[in-house]
């Protein structure tokens, strides 16, 4: 919002040519775009199948499920619920983007809220990570399947999945109360990345229930500091 102006200044503004405002509009436009949430159903208020469950073969048959739940959401009327009957690695994510997906050279901020229920148990550390696979212009995986991983402390790691993963430095435990996670990262320009896949929220060899709510993925300007990066290929 602009501060109130004196009446004389208001009169001057009224008689200025609209062309004089063009440079201001050009400068303001990126700021407006930077705060746009790129995800389709970030608050999980609509049970519209926009969030998809992913269960790799190793975790099939372990009761993995993802539902939109009204059980104590962080805000609104609903949240996401990841649940498994046995120790499993599985994920869910909002598979749609509104607007242009994150591209090489973009700086983005991912924010989400998470809490674990009383029945949750973890077999190892980390118990939870976010994965954002890197893709080519057609939305296909890049050679080596590089992906950006984000821990519960917001730190990031870019790793080639085909080489095996080392996520041991993501040591933050699952919180038993709603906790906000914020991560700011750059989309690499030196790895032939055309775009990032939407974030996938991974229960990592856990059993029990984990809740997710109020997810935001947005572009930010380059003056926003990036989060610590643990490891790159």
GUDREN-217249 format. One line per field, with one value per residue: x negated, y, z of N, C-alpha, C in turn; residue number from 1. Coordinates in steps of 0.05 Angstrom, whole numbers, plus 5000, padded with zeros to 4 digits. Atoms other than C-alpha are relative to their C-alpha. Example, Ala and Ser with C-alpha at 12.3 -4.5 7.8 and 13.67 -1.06 7.14 Angstrom:
REM GUDREN-217249
n.X = 4982; 5016
n.Y = 4976; 4976
n.Z = 5000; 4999
ca.X = 4754; 4727
ca.Y = 4910; 4979
ca.Z = 5156; 5143
c.X = 4982; 5015
c.Y = 5024; 5022
c.Z = 5000; 5014
tiba = 1; 2
REM end
This chain:
REM GUDREN-217249
n.X = 4983; 5014; 4992; 4982; 5014; 4987; 4981; 5015; 5014; 4980; 4993; 5021; 4999; 4978; 5004; 5023; 4994; 5003; 5025; 5021; 4998; 5008; 5024; 4993; 4985; 5019; 5015; 4983; 4990; 5015; 4995; 4974; 5002; 5017; 4985; 4979; 5004; 4999; 4987; 4972; 4983; 5020; 4989; 4985; 4972; 4983; 5006; 4995; 5020; 5023; 5023; 5003; 5016; 5021; 5010; 5018; 4995; 5010; 4981; 4974; 4990; 5004; 4978; 5005; 4978; 4999; 4973; 4995; 4989; 4990; 5010; 5017; 5017; 5015; 4982; 4979; 4983; 5012; 5029; 5008; 5006; 5016; 4998; 5008; 4997; 5027; 5021; 4998; 5008; 4979; 4997; 4977; 5007; 4981; 5012; 4995; 5010; 4986; 5021; 5024; 5015; 5027; 5019; 5028; 5005; 4980; 5003; 4973; 4997; 4980; 4991; 4978; 4997; 5000; 5000; 4997; 4981; 5012; 5006; 5022; 5025; 5019; 5021; 5026; 5001; 4977; 4974; 4984; 5013; 4985; 5015; 4991; 5017; 5006; 4989; 5006; 4978; 4976; 4991; 5012; 5024; 5026; 5019; 5008; 4976; 5006; 4977; 5005; 4988; 4997; 4995; 4981; 5012; 5001; 5024; 4996; 5021; 4995; 5014; 4993; 4987; 5011; 5025; 4994; 4997; 5010; 4984; 5005; 5004; 4973; 4997; 4978; 4978; 4973; 4989; 4974; 4981; 5004; 5025; 5004; 5026; 5004; 5024; 5005; 5020; 5002; 4998; 5027; 5002; 5023; 4995; 4980; 4973; 4980; 4979; 4998; 4974; 4988; 5012; 4990; 5004; 5008; 5004; 5025; 5001; 4984; 4973; 4983; 4986; 5013; 4981; 5012; 4980; 5008; 5025; 5004; 5024; 4999; 5025; 5009; 5021; 5027; 5010; 4992; 5023; 4994; 5004; 5025; 5001; 5017; 5017; 4993; 5016
n.Y = 4976; 4975; 4983; 4979; 4977; 4974; 4995; 4988; 5022; 5016; 4986; 5003; 5027; 5002; 4988; 5011; 5018; 5029; 5011; 4997; 5022; 5025; 5013; 5011; 5025; 5021; 5008; 5012; 5026; 5023; 5002; 5013; 5028; 5014; 5009; 5018; 5028; 5015; 5026; 4999; 5005; 5000; 5003; 5026; 4994; 5014; 5028; 5001; 5018; 4985; 5012; 5028; 5018; 5015; 5022; 5016; 5029; 5011; 4994; 5010; 5020; 4991; 4983; 4972; 4985; 4971; 4991; 4973; 5005; 4977; 5005; 4979; 4986; 4977; 4978; 5008; 5022; 5025; 5002; 5026; 5021; 5023; 5021; 5028; 5019; 5011; 4982; 4998; 4975; 4992; 4971; 4988; 4973; 4985; 5006; 4979; 4973; 4979; 4983; 5012; 5015; 4990; 5005; 4995; 4972; 4990; 5004; 5008; 5005; 5020; 4998; 5019; 5007; 5029; 5011; 5029; 5009; 5015; 5028; 5001; 5012; 4997; 5021; 4988; 4971; 4984; 5012; 4985; 4981; 4991; 5004; 4987; 5010; 4981; 5010; 4985; 4983; 5017; 5010; 5027; 5000; 4996; 5022; 5002; 4993; 4981; 4989; 4983; 5010; 4980; 5011; 4986; 4975; 4982; 5003; 5014; 5017; 5009; 5026; 5018; 5022; 5025; 5006; 5005; 4975; 4996; 4980; 5004; 4974; 4990; 5014; 4990; 5020; 4992; 4986; 5011; 4978; 4987; 4985; 4989; 5005; 4980; 5005; 4983; 5014; 4993; 5021; 4999; 4992; 5014; 5029; 5005; 5002; 4983; 4995; 5018; 5013; 4990; 5014; 5026; 5001; 5028; 5015; 5015; 5023; 4996; 5011; 4982; 4979; 4974; 4981; 4978; 4979; 4973; 5001; 4978; 5000; 4974; 4987; 4977; 4984; 5010; 4989; 5018; 5019; 5028; 5018; 5015; 5024; 5021; 5016; 5000; 5021
n.Z = 5000; 5000; 4978; 5008; 5012; 4997; 5021; 5024; 5014; 5014; 5025; 5019; 5010; 5018; 5025; 5013; 5022; 4993; 5010; 4980; 4981; 5012; 4988; 4974; 5004; 5008; 4977; 4980; 5009; 4988; 4971; 4997; 5008; 4981; 4978; 5009; 4993; 5026; 4997; 5007; 4977; 4979; 4973; 4999; 4993; 5019; 5003; 5028; 5013; 5011; 4986; 5008; 4984; 5013; 4983; 5016; 4996; 4974; 4979; 5006; 4981; 4973; 4991; 5005; 5010; 4997; 5000; 4990; 4974; 4984; 4973; 4989; 5019; 4989; 5006; 5018; 4992; 5007; 5004; 5012; 4981; 5010; 4980; 5008; 4979; 4994; 5008; 5029; 5014; 5019; 5001; 5013; 5009; 5017; 5026; 5020; 4997; 5013; 5009; 5011; 4979; 4995; 5022; 4994; 4994; 4981; 4971; 4990; 4971; 4993; 4972; 4993; 4972; 4996; 4972; 4998; 4980; 4978; 5008; 5020; 4992; 5022; 4999; 5004; 5005; 4993; 5001; 5019; 5018; 5024; 5024; 5024; 5022; 5021; 5025; 5025; 5010; 5004; 4975; 4995; 4983; 5012; 4996; 4972; 4983; 4978; 4986; 4977; 4975; 4979; 4974; 4982; 4991; 5023; 5016; 5026; 5011; 5028; 5003; 5022; 4987; 5011; 4985; 4972; 4985; 4973; 4987; 4971; 4987; 4993; 4974; 4984; 4996; 5005; 4977; 4991; 5003; 5025; 5003; 5027; 5014; 5022; 5015; 5024; 5016; 5028; 5020; 5013; 5028; 5012; 5001; 5022; 4987; 5012; 4980; 4977; 4994; 4975; 4977; 4991; 4971; 4996; 4975; 5007; 4983; 4976; 4999; 4986; 5013; 5003; 5012; 5015; 5005; 5007; 5016; 5019; 5017; 5014; 5008; 4984; 5012; 4994; 4974; 4978; 4996; 5004; 4977; 5002; 5018; 4987; 5018; 5028; 5015
ca.X = 5000; 4978; 4977; 5032; 5012; 5026; 5084; 5035; 4997; 5061; 5079; 5011; 5019; 5086; 5058; 4996; 4995; 5006; 4942; 4902; 4927; 4903; 4833; 4864; 4912; 4855; 4817; 4877; 4898; 4841; 4856; 4929; 4909; 4858; 4912; 4957; 4965; 4949; 4986; 5058; 5086; 5035; 5081; 5114; 5182; 5208; 5210; 5202; 5148; 5097; 5050; 5024; 4996; 4930; 4910; 4846; 4845; 4805; 4862; 4921; 4965; 4948; 5013; 4988; 5042; 5054; 5120; 5147; 5164; 5206; 5168; 5139; 5114; 5064; 5113; 5177; 5219; 5170; 5099; 5060; 5051; 4995; 5004; 4973; 4983; 4909; 4842; 4846; 4819; 4875; 4897; 4953; 4951; 4994; 4982; 5007; 4976; 5013; 4971; 4900; 4862; 4795; 4742; 4666; 4642; 4704; 4699; 4757; 4783; 4819; 4859; 4901; 4926; 4918; 4933; 4929; 4985; 4973; 4971; 4912; 4847; 4784; 4733; 4677; 4656; 4683; 4755; 4780; 4755; 4782; 4760; 4764; 4738; 4704; 4733; 4720; 4765; 4813; 4820; 4776; 4721; 4650; 4592; 4575; 4643; 4618; 4665; 4667; 4679; 4702; 4697; 4741; 4691; 4698; 4629; 4621; 4581; 4577; 4561; 4561; 4611; 4580; 4516; 4553; 4572; 4537; 4588; 4555; 4542; 4617; 4622; 4682; 4736; 4809; 4845; 4904; 4936; 4947; 4880; 4864; 4809; 4781; 4729; 4701; 4663; 4638; 4657; 4588; 4568; 4509; 4544; 4588; 4649; 4710; 4758; 4770; 4824; 4873; 4852; 4862; 4869; 4834; 4846; 4778; 4783; 4835; 4899; 4958; 4987; 4957; 4998; 4981; 5015; 5009; 4957; 4930; 4881; 4865; 4812; 4772; 4723; 4648; 4640; 4674; 4618; 4615; 4618; 4555; 4536; 4508; 4482; 4480; 4457
ca.Y = 5000; 5071; 5122; 5176; 5234; 5308; 5336; 5375; 5311; 5274; 5329; 5323; 5248; 5257; 5301; 5260; 5222; 5146; 5135; 5160; 5101; 5049; 5040; 5032; 4979; 4941; 4941; 4923; 4864; 4816; 4832; 4812; 4748; 4731; 4721; 4675; 4605; 4558; 4498; 4481; 4457; 4479; 4479; 4412; 4444; 4409; 4333; 4334; 4282; 4338; 4305; 4237; 4180; 4148; 4080; 4048; 3972; 3961; 3990; 3958; 3917; 3959; 3997; 4062; 4114; 4188; 4221; 4291; 4293; 4339; 4314; 4377; 4415; 4470; 4520; 4516; 4453; 4400; 4376; 4319; 4253; 4204; 4137; 4067; 4004; 3984; 4018; 4045; 4097; 4133; 4202; 4248; 4314; 4366; 4344; 4407; 4475; 4539; 4585; 4571; 4516; 4534; 4540; 4543; 4607; 4617; 4628; 4595; 4588; 4526; 4532; 4478; 4456; 4386; 4346; 4273; 4236; 4197; 4131; 4150; 4111; 4121; 4067; 4115; 4188; 4225; 4205; 4255; 4293; 4333; 4313; 4355; 4317; 4357; 4351; 4369; 4413; 4355; 4341; 4278; 4259; 4282; 4232; 4206; 4228; 4289; 4316; 4371; 4345; 4388; 4370; 4390; 4445; 4476; 4456; 4428; 4376; 4362; 4289; 4240; 4187; 4134; 4139; 4124; 4176; 4202; 4239; 4225; 4299; 4313; 4299; 4339; 4294; 4295; 4346; 4324; 4393; 4435; 4462; 4507; 4488; 4542; 4530; 4579; 4549; 4564; 4521; 4502; 4533; 4486; 4418; 4424; 4433; 4460; 4455; 4425; 4375; 4395; 4377; 4306; 4298; 4233; 4192; 4158; 4089; 4108; 4076; 4113; 4180; 4246; 4308; 4363; 4430; 4500; 4488; 4547; 4545; 4614; 4651; 4702; 4756; 4745; 4787; 4733; 4690; 4617; 4561; 4521; 4468; 4403; 4366; 4371; 4320
ca.Z = 5000; 4987; 5043; 5042; 4998; 5007; 4966; 4921; 4906; 4889; 4839; 4807; 4800; 4766; 4711; 4696; 4630; 4638; 4598; 4657; 4698; 4648; 4678; 4747; 4722; 4690; 4755; 4797; 4754; 4776; 4849; 4839; 4803; 4857; 4909; 4867; 4894; 4836; 4865; 4847; 4914; 4966; 5026; 5009; 5017; 4955; 4953; 4878; 4864; 4849; 4901; 4880; 4920; 4899; 4927; 4899; 4891; 4955; 4996; 4962; 5008; 5069; 5074; 5045; 5034; 5024; 5041; 5050; 5124; 5169; 5230; 5263; 5202; 5213; 5180; 5140; 5140; 5115; 5109; 5077; 5113; 5096; 5131; 5128; 5168; 5165; 5154; 5083; 5035; 4998; 4980; 4958; 4920; 4886; 4814; 4780; 4769; 4757; 4715; 4692; 4731; 4764; 4710; 4707; 4739; 4782; 4857; 4893; 4964; 4988; 5052; 5085; 5153; 5181; 5244; 5263; 5300; 5364; 5325; 5280; 5284; 5242; 5224; 5207; 5196; 5158; 5170; 5120; 5059; 5001; 4931; 4868; 4807; 4752; 4682; 4610; 4567; 4556; 4630; 4627; 4676; 4661; 4654; 4723; 4750; 4789; 4841; 4893; 4964; 5022; 5095; 5154; 5172; 5102; 5078; 5008; 4971; 4896; 4882; 4825; 4845; 4800; 4842; 4907; 4958; 5020; 5061; 5128; 5141; 5143; 5217; 5241; 5272; 5255; 5299; 5342; 5335; 5273; 5250; 5191; 5142; 5096; 5042; 4990; 4932; 4862; 4802; 4772; 4706; 4694; 4692; 4629; 4675; 4639; 4698; 4766; 4781; 4835; 4906; 4930; 5005; 5025; 5088; 5091; 5121; 5172; 5196; 5225; 5207; 5182; 5166; 5115; 5106; 5076; 5022; 4983; 4924; 4897; 4859; 4899; 4880; 4882; 4945; 4986; 5017; 4997; 5049; 5065; 5014; 5041; 4980; 4905; 4852
c.X = 4983; 5009; 5019; 4984; 5015; 5018; 4986; 4987; 5020; 5008; 4979; 5000; 5022; 4994; 4975; 5008; 4996; 4973; 4978; 5000; 4990; 4975; 5007; 5015; 4982; 4984; 5017; 5009; 4985; 5006; 5027; 4997; 4984; 5016; 5022; 4993; 5004; 5016; 5031; 5018; 4982; 5010; 5016; 5028; 5019; 4990; 5005; 4980; 4976; 4974; 5000; 4981; 4980; 4989; 4981; 5004; 4991; 5020; 5029; 5009; 4996; 5021; 4996; 5025; 4997; 5029; 5001; 5017; 5011; 4991; 4979; 4982; 4987; 5017; 5021; 5014; 4987; 4970; 4994; 4991; 4985; 5000; 4991; 5002; 4973; 4979; 4999; 4989; 5021; 5005; 5027; 4992; 5023; 4988; 5004; 4986; 5020; 4979; 4976; 4985; 4973; 4981; 4972; 4996; 5019; 4990; 5027; 4999; 5023; 5006; 5022; 5000; 5004; 5002; 5004; 5020; 4985; 4991; 4976; 4975; 4981; 4978; 4972; 5003; 4990; 5025; 5018; 4983; 5019; 4982; 5013; 4982; 4996; 5007; 4990; 5025; 5026; 5010; 4989; 4976; 4975; 4982; 4990; 5022; 4993; 5026; 4990; 5015; 4999; 5006; 5018; 4988; 4997; 4975; 5005; 4976; 5009; 4984; 5011; 5012; 4989; 4974; 5005; 5000; 4986; 5015; 4995; 4996; 5026; 5008; 5024; 5023; 5027; 5012; 5027; 5021; 4995; 4975; 4997; 4972; 4998; 4973; 4999; 4978; 5000; 5003; 4974; 5002; 4979; 5005; 5021; 5028; 5018; 5021; 4997; 5027; 5011; 4990; 5015; 4992; 4997; 4999; 4978; 4995; 5012; 5025; 5016; 5010; 4985; 5020; 4984; 5022; 4986; 4973; 5000; 4974; 5002; 4972; 4994; 4978; 4973; 4988; 5009; 4978; 5009; 4994; 4973; 5003; 4980; 4980; 5010; 4983; 4976
c.Y = 5025; 5017; 5021; 5024; 5026; 5005; 5011; 4978; 4983; 5014; 4997; 4972; 4998; 5011; 4989; 4981; 4971; 4989; 5002; 4977; 4974; 4988; 4989; 4974; 4977; 4990; 4986; 4972; 4976; 4996; 4986; 4971; 4984; 4988; 4980; 4972; 4984; 4974; 5003; 4998; 4999; 4996; 4975; 5004; 4986; 4971; 4993; 4983; 5015; 4990; 4971; 4985; 4985; 4979; 4984; 4970; 4989; 5004; 4992; 4979; 5008; 5020; 5029; 5014; 5030; 5008; 5030; 4997; 5026; 4997; 5021; 5012; 5024; 5026; 4989; 4975; 4973; 5002; 4973; 4981; 4977; 4979; 4973; 4982; 4988; 5020; 5001; 5027; 5006; 5030; 5008; 5029; 5011; 4999; 5022; 5026; 5020; 5021; 4984; 4985; 5013; 4991; 5006; 5030; 5013; 4996; 4996; 4996; 4980; 5002; 4979; 4996; 4970; 4993; 4970; 4993; 4983; 4972; 4998; 4988; 5001; 4979; 5012; 5031; 5004; 4983; 5012; 5019; 5009; 4995; 5015; 4992; 5022; 4988; 5016; 5015; 4985; 4989; 4972; 5002; 5005; 4976; 5000; 5006; 5019; 5011; 5019; 4988; 5022; 4986; 5017; 5026; 5020; 4997; 4983; 4983; 4992; 4974; 4986; 4974; 4973; 4992; 4991; 5026; 4999; 5023; 5001; 5027; 5015; 4987; 5010; 4980; 5011; 5014; 4988; 5022; 5014; 5017; 5009; 4994; 5020; 4994; 5018; 4988; 5012; 4975; 5001; 5008; 4984; 4970; 4993; 4997; 5020; 5008; 4981; 4988; 5012; 4984; 4975; 4997; 4970; 4992; 4980; 4978; 5006; 4983; 5018; 5023; 5027; 5018; 5023; 5021; 5026; 5001; 5024; 4996; 5025; 5008; 5024; 5014; 4991; 5012; 4984; 4979; 4971; 4985; 4985; 4976; 4981; 4987; 5004; 4980; 5012
c.Z = 5000; 5023; 4990; 4989; 5006; 4976; 4975; 4985; 4985; 4974; 4979; 4987; 4979; 4972; 4985; 4978; 5009; 4991; 5021; 5020; 4988; 5012; 5028; 4998; 4992; 5024; 5020; 4992; 5011; 5029; 5004; 4993; 5021; 5023; 4992; 5008; 4974; 5002; 4997; 5025; 5025; 5029; 5004; 5009; 4981; 4997; 4971; 4985; 4988; 5014; 4994; 5018; 4983; 5019; 4982; 5006; 5027; 5023; 4994; 5021; 5029; 5010; 4996; 4989; 5004; 4998; 5008; 5026; 5013; 5029; 5008; 4980; 5013; 4995; 4981; 5011; 4995; 4998; 4987; 5021; 4986; 5022; 4989; 5024; 5008; 4990; 4969; 4991; 4979; 5002; 4989; 4992; 4983; 4971; 4979; 5007; 4989; 4993; 4991; 5022; 5005; 4978; 5008; 5004; 5019; 5029; 5011; 5030; 5003; 5030; 5005; 5031; 5003; 5030; 4998; 5022; 5021; 4991; 4982; 5012; 4976; 5004; 4998; 4997; 4971; 4999; 4979; 4983; 4979; 4976; 4977; 4977; 4979; 4973; 4976; 4990; 4996; 5026; 5006; 5018; 4985; 5005; 5029; 5020; 5023; 5012; 5022; 5024; 5021; 5026; 5017; 5012; 4977; 4983; 4976; 4992; 4972; 4996; 4976; 5012; 4990; 5014; 5029; 5016; 5027; 5012; 5030; 5015; 5005; 5026; 5017; 5003; 4992; 5025; 5008; 5002; 4973; 4999; 4971; 4990; 4977; 4987; 4975; 4984; 4972; 4982; 4984; 4971; 4986; 4998; 4978; 5011; 4985; 5020; 5023; 5002; 5025; 5024; 5008; 5029; 5009; 5030; 4994; 5020; 5028; 5000; 5019; 4983; 5001; 4986; 4987; 4995; 4990; 4986; 4981; 4985; 4983; 4991; 5018; 4985; 5010; 5025; 5024; 5003; 4996; 5026; 4997; 4982; 5011; 4980; 4972; 4985; 4988
tiba = 1; 2; 3; 4; 5; 6; 7; 8; 9; 10; 11; 12; 13; 14; 15; 16; 17; 18; 19; 20; 21; 22; 23; 24; 25; 26; 27; 28; 29; 30; 31; 32; 33; 34; 35; 36; 37; 38; 39; 40; 41; 42; 43; 44; 45; 46; 47; 48; 49; 50; 51; 52; 53; 54; 55; 56; 57; 58; 59; 60; 61; 62; 63; 64; 65; 66; 67; 68; 69; 70; 71; 72; 73; 74; 75; 76; 77; 78; 79; 80; 81; 82; 83; 84; 85; 86; 87; 88; 89; 90; 91; 92; 93; 94; 95; 96; 97; 98; 99; 100; 101; 102; 103; 104; 105; 106; 107; 108; 109; 110; 111; 112; 113; 114; 115; 116; 117; 118; 119; 120; 121; 122; 123; 124; 125; 126; 127; 128; 129; 130; 131; 132; 133; 134; 135; 136; 137; 138; 139; 140; 141; 142; 143; 144; 145; 146; 147; 148; 149; 150; 151; 152; 153; 154; 155; 156; 157; 158; 159; 160; 161; 162; 163; 164; 165; 166; 167; 168; 169; 170; 171; 172; 173; 174; 175; 176; 177; 178; 179; 180; 181; 182; 183; 184; 185; 186; 187; 188; 189; 190; 191; 192; 193; 194; 195; 196; 197; 198; 199; 200; 201; 202; 203; 204; 205; 206; 207; 208; 209; 210; 211; 212; 213; 214; 215; 216; 217; 218; 219; 220; 221; 222; 223; 224; 225; 226; 227; 228; 229; 230; 231; 232; 233
REM end
